[in-house]
């Protein structure tokens, strides 16, 4: 069932995302759409005027760079000093 789940959302994933997170795709595309609305130039030549369509295609092709923030890294616990 997991394979079918990923195939259904293959159009909503970021190429270099190991987790294939649809939520991450949506957040990155939304932020890119906001940039386009504020005057940023598209990375691709397009006939679409809609920033959401342009942003989704750019993210789908891996043209938008993103950074993971607030990623929790588990460190080994230090031994208690007596």
Protein Blocks (a to p, Z undefined) as FASTA:
>chain_A
ZZmmmmmmmmmccfklmnlpaklmmmmmmmmmmmmmnopacfbdcfbfbfklmmmmmmmn
opaccddehiacddddddddZZ
